[in-house]
């Protein structure tokens, strides 16, 4: 068996221990005589799987009892519509929601929400013509135009494409007007560090980065935000209905939930999210140090205090070298390094499943490549 170092932004690497357990249980899950993919989602076996997954997730994130955990489908992109359907569409026409735009995904969320109801761009740091479309930092307090009566304030706390991350939950919460629920897309850094969940009314995340296989979407929502959806929205899009049915109004993504549950158990064995935060910071520091010490051969455009620990984009001093860099990296067993098609360049995603040795291998390759291309 040959395993590469997988730096893909998603679907991303899964812990080897988890994959080996999946392999072992694939044909016969714990004596059930069938795979999890084949068992009824209404049976006691799968009921135990989803209940254990939720319990472990609640422990990892210290989720309060007055928050619902929903295992949904459609990816974070569907949440761009489902959030305003539930929290905005049922309100009076004059009420709107605020969106802070810090990169491509929060920009897409804003555009989708406009199809549902009234929304405002409360801040944006995009400057056309600059590197990576100008998404190189977070907005400053003086750049925010927040509505104290907004239905909610939406942020993307880690922009996967541009590598911009909000690191401090409390500092972010200080921006939010009193009484306005804070909604966050955490797809690309959830479970990478402890989370002060009380600051948020709702968080959502696609699974295929730090949770499990693509096809599962996680939503954690405070109970007082349920029941706001208008009667006309599709039943499956109503958070309250899904909560009342334990995420199983229809057949949920059973195999993805099973694998996610194994990932949650793996995270607990690593020491929990505080331990993962320390490891993730060490990995990111190693790669950023290599970039910053390269005398301009490699460049990361993001302001130092806004740099992501999960997604690290960088460019080469001579863009013509990109194809050669990526081809040689692949030959060296370093995959998934091509930057997003909208910005180009190189991007290394250092999710929880990426071990420190993988980052060391990447840094060694980068140093060698730079030395061979003076």
N, C-alpha and C positions, 0 to 999 in steps of 0.2 A: 504494500500500500504506500502510495506517495501522496503526502499532504503538503500543499504550498502555504506560504504566508499570504493570507487573503485580506487585503486592505479595502475591499469593496464597501461602498457607502450603503449598500442594501439592494437586494438581500445580502446579508453579511454573514461573516463566520459565526458558527455556533461552537460552544465549548466541546472539545474532543470527548470529554467524559460523558457529556449528554448524548452525543452522536453514537457512542459505543453502547450506551444503555438503550437507545432507540433501536439500534441494530439487534441487540440481544432480545428485546421484547417485541420485535416487529411481527413475527408470526404467531406468537403466543404471549399475550400480556398477562404476566403473573398467574399463569395457570388457567386463564379464561378460555383457552383453546382457539382464540382468534386475535387478530390485530385490533388495536384501538380504532383503526380506520374502518373496521367492519362491525363494531359493536353499536348497539342502540344508544342514542344519547339519552334515552329515558330509563335505561337500565341502571341497576345499582352500581355496576362497575364504573361507568362513566360519571354517574352522579358523584361517586367518591373522588374521581379524578378532578372534576371542576371545583368541587368544594375544597379539596386540598390545595389546589392552585390559588384560589381566592384567599384562603387562610394564610398561605405562605407569602403572597403578595402584600396582604394587610400587615403582616409582621415586618417585612422588609421596609415598607414605606411608612410604617406607623400610621395606617389609615384610620381615622376616627370612625366611631360607630355610626355617625350621622352622614356618612358618605357611602354611596352605592358604587360597587365595582361591576362594570358591564363588559362582557366579552362579545364584541360585535364584529361585523365584517365591513368591507368596502374601503379599508385603508384610511389614513388620515385625510386623504383628499375628499372622501365622502363627508367627513366631519366638517369640512369647510362649509358645506350646506346644512348638515344636520344640526350644528350648533345654532345658527340663526333660526332655523326652523323651530327649534325648541325654546330658545331664549329671547327671540325678537319678533317672530312672525305673528304671535298672538297679541302683541301690544298695540297701543294706539299709533296711528300713522305718524304722529309728530315725534315719537320716541325713536332714537337711533342707537346704534352700537359704535364704539370706538375701536379702531385698529391701529396699532403701531407697526410700521413696516420697516423691518430690519434686514430683509433679504428676499429671495425669490419665493419662498414658501409662504411667508406672511403676506406678500404681495398677491399671491394666488388666492389666499384665504379671503382677502379683502374683495378681490374681483368676484369671487363666487358668492360671498355674502350679499353683494349688491344685487344679485338675482333674486334674493329672498326678501329683503326689506331695506330700510334706510340705514346707511352706515356712513361713518366719517373716517377719513384718514387723519388720525390724531398726531402722527409724526411719521416722517420718512427720512432716511439718511442716504437715499439714492441720489447720486450725482452722475448724470450721463457723461460718458466719455472717459471717466476714470477707470482704473483697473477694477475688474470684477463688478462693473456697473456702479461703482461708488459705494457698495455695501461693505464698508471696511471698518465700521465702528457702530456703537450704540448711540441713540439720541441722547442729548443732554437735557437736564430738567427744563432749561429755558426754551427748548425746541418743542416741548409737548403742548398740545392744545387739547386738553381733556374736558369732556362734558360731564359735569357733576351729576347729571340725570341720565347718563348712558345706561342702556339695558345691560351692557357688560363691556369690559375692556379686553381685547384680544391681543396676545403676543405670541411670537414663536421664540421660545427660550434658547434654542440652538438652531442656527441656520445651517443646514447640512451642506449646501452648495457653497456658501461664502465663508463658512468657518467663523461665524460671529456667535458668541455665547453670552447669555446673561448668567452670571455666576452667583449672585446674591439674592435669594428669595425675599429677604426682608427689605433690601434696597428697592427691589422692583415693586413690592407691595406698598412702599411709601409713596410711589407715584400715583396710586389708585385713589380716586375720590372716595370718600366714605360712603359705604352702602352700594358701591358698584362692584359686581362680581368680576373677579379676574379669571379669564379663560386662557389656557396656555396649550399650544401645540408643543409637546415634549418628545416628539417621535425619535429624535436622534441622540438624546442624552438621558432619557429616563432610565433609572436604575444604575446610573453611573456614579451617583453621589447621594447622600441623604437629601431629603426634600422636606421643607417646611410646608406641608400640605394645607395647613389651616389658612395660609395666605391666598389660596386659590378656591374659586367656586367650582371650577371644572378643569380637568386636564385630559388630554387625549394623546394617543401615540399609536402609530403603526408598529406592528410587532417586529418587522424584519431587520431590525438593527441591534437592539439590546434585549429583546424579549423572546423571539422565537421565529418560526417560519412566516413568510408572507401569507396573508389571508386572514389574519387575526388583527383586530383593532381593540385597543384598551381605552375605556372611558371611565374616569373616576369623577363622580359628580355629587355635590352636596345635595342632600335630600330636599332642602327648601327651594331648589331650582327646578325640581320636577313638577309636572302638572301645568307648565306654562304654555305648552304647545297648543296651537289651535286645533279644532276638531277635524279640519280638512286635510291635515298632513297624513301621508301613508302610515299605517299602524306600526310597521317595522322601524320607522324613523322616530318614533315617540320614545324618549328615554324612560318615561314613567311606565309605559307598557312593558318595555324590555326589563326594567327593574322588577316589576311585579311578577314577571315570568322567569326570573332567574337567568336572564340572557338566552332563554330557550323557548321563545315564542315559536320560532322555526328551528330547523336543525342548525346548530352552531358549527363553527369550524373545529370539529372535535379533535382531529389530529394535531392541529396547531395549538390548541389549548393544552393538550397532553404534553407536547414538547415544551411549551412555555412553562408549565408546571415543573418540569425537570430542570429548566434553567433557573427558576426561582429556588429550587432546592440546592442547586449548584452554588448560587450566590450566597446562600446561607452557610454552606460549607467553606466558602472563601473568607468568611468573617463578616458578611453583611455589607451594606453600602458604604460605611465609613472606611472599611478596608479596601473596597473597590475604588473609592475616591483617591486614596493614597497611591494605589498602583497606577490609576489612570493619569494622575498628575505627574508621576515619575516618567511614564511613557511619553507624555506630551512634552515634558521639559527636555527629554533627550532629543526628540526630533526638532523642536524649535531651536535648541542650542546648535544643532548641526546646520540648520538653515541660516541662523544669524551669524555663525562663524565662517560661512563660506565665502565671505568677502564679495557678496553680491551675485555669486554664481546661482544661488537659489534665493528667492525672495518670497516672503509672505506679506501680503498687503494690509493685514488687519492690525488695528491699534493693539498694543501689547496687553492692555487691561481688558480687551474684549475677545481675545483669542480663544477659540474653542479647544477643549481638551479632547473632543471626539473626532472632529473633522478638520484636517489641516491641509488647506490648499496652498500650493506654491507654484511659482513659475521659474523657468530657467532664464538666465541672462540672455541667451540666444534662443528664441522660440523655435528656430529651425532644428534644435536638438531634441525637441519633445518626443518625436516618433522614435528616435534612436534610444533615448532614455527608457521609454516604455517598453520597447522591444527587448532591450538588454535586461531590464528589470524582470520581465516575464521569463526570460531564459534562466534567470537566477532564482526563479521560484517565488517572485514577488508579484502578486496579481492584484487587479482591481485598482490600479493607481491612476488611471486616466481621469482627468478632471471632467466635471459635468459638461455636457455638450454646449451649454449656454455660456460658459466662461473659458473652457479649455484648460490648458496647463495640466498640473498634476494635483492629485488629492489623495492623502492617506487618511483612512478612517480607522481610529484606534478604539473600537468598541471593547466592551468588557472581555469578549472572548479572545482578543488579540493579546498574546503574552508579551512580556518585556523582551524576550529573545527575538520575537518577530520584528520589533522596532529596532533592536540592535542590528539585525540583519539588514534592514532598510538603510539605516544610517551608514553602515559599512559600505554598502553598495553606492550610496550617494557620494560619500567621500572618495571612493575609488573612481567613480565616473567623473567627478569634477577634476581629479588629478590627471585623468587621461584626456581632458578637453580644456587645456589652459587657454 
